């Protein structure tokens, strides 16, 4: 674990619905936690959009796209948790750059 950083709150940012906990607490004032809140929000929004898209495409969406997206978003969640626990501020692959768009 990285010393001097609030890795616990940063880690929570990647557990989908729990991203709201650090967002609604004083931890959001910590730049390290704020970075991971933004990454967690991007992951949450991307997974909701991916689920909606795969849900409206009959058969192929349900049995091919949805499982692939689920694995992809799970891997991104694990990568985010590893970065948070390691005290790193690395953007998530493919979607992480959108985190800069949030103004928290």
C-alpha positions in Angstrom: 0.0 0.0 0.0 1.1 3.5 -0.7 2.0 5.5 2.4 0.3 8.8 3.0 -2.4 8.2 0.5 -6.1 7.4 1.2 -5.9 4.1 -0.7 -9.0 2.7 1.1 -11.3 5.4 -0.3 -9.6 5.2 -3.7 -10.1 1.5 -3.8 -13.9 1.9 -3.0 -14.2 4.1 -6.1 -13.9 1.0 -8.4 -16.7 -1.0 -6.7 -19.5 0.2 -9.0 -22.2 1.7 -6.8 -19.8 2.4 -3.9 -18.2 5.2 -6.0 -20.8 7.5 -4.4 -19.3 6.9 -0.9 -16.1 8.8 -1.5 -17.9 11.3 -3.8 -20.2 12.3 -0.9 -17.6 12.3 1.8 -14.7 14.7 2.7 -12.3 12.3 0.9 -13.3 13.9 -2.4 -11.1 16.8 -1.4 -8.0 14.6 -1.5 -6.5 14.9 -5.1 -5.5 11.2 -5.1 -9.1 10.1 -4.2 -10.6 12.6 -6.5 -8.6 11.1 -9.4 -9.9 7.7 -8.6 -13.5 8.9 -8.2 -13.3 10.2 -11.7 -11.9 6.9 -13.0 -14.6 5.0 -11.1 -17.4 7.2 -12.5 -16.1 6.6 -16.0 -16.1 2.9 -15.4 -19.6 3.0 -14.0 -21.0 5.0 -16.9 -19.2 2.9 -19.5 -20.5 -0.3 -18.0 -24.1 1.1 -17.9 -23.9 2.2 -21.5 -22.3 -1.2 -22.5 -25.0 -3.1 -20.7 -27.7 -1.0 -22.4 -26.3 -1.5 -25.8 -25.8 -5.2 -25.4 -29.3 -5.5 -24.0 -31.0 -4.0 -27.0 -29.2 -6.2 -29.5 -31.1 -9.4 -29.6 -29.3 -12.8 -29.2 -25.8 -11.6 -30.2 -25.9 -8.8 -27.7 -27.1 -11.0 -24.9 -24.9 -14.0 -25.5 -21.8 -12.6 -27.1 -21.4 -8.9 -26.5 -22.7 -8.8 -22.9 -20.2 -11.5 -21.6 -17.3 -9.9 -23.4 -18.1 -6.5 -22.0 -18.6 -7.9 -18.5 -15.2 -9.5 -18.5 -13.7 -6.3 -20.0 -15.2 -4.0 -17.3 -14.2 -6.5 -14.6 -10.6 -6.4 -15.8 -10.7 -2.6 -15.8 -12.1 -2.6 -12.2 -9.2 -4.9 -11.1 -6.7 -2.6 -12.8 -8.2 0.4 -11.1 -8.0 -1.3 -7.7 -4.4 -2.3 -8.3 -3.5 1.3 -9.2 -5.4 2.7 -6.2 -3.8 0.3 -3.7 -0.4 0.9 -5.3 -0.7 4.7 -4.9 -0.6 5.3 -8.7 -2.7 7.6 -10.8 -2.9 5.8 -14.1 -5.9 6.2 -16.4 -7.9 3.1 -17.2 -7.2 1.7 -20.7 -9.5 3.0 -23.5 -11.9 4.9 -21.2 -9.7 6.5 -18.6 -9.1 9.7 -20.5 -12.7 10.7 -20.1 -12.2 11.0 -16.4 -10.7 14.4 -17.0 -14.0 15.7 -18.2 -15.6 15.5 -14.8 -15.4 18.6 -12.6 -15.6 17.5 -9.0 
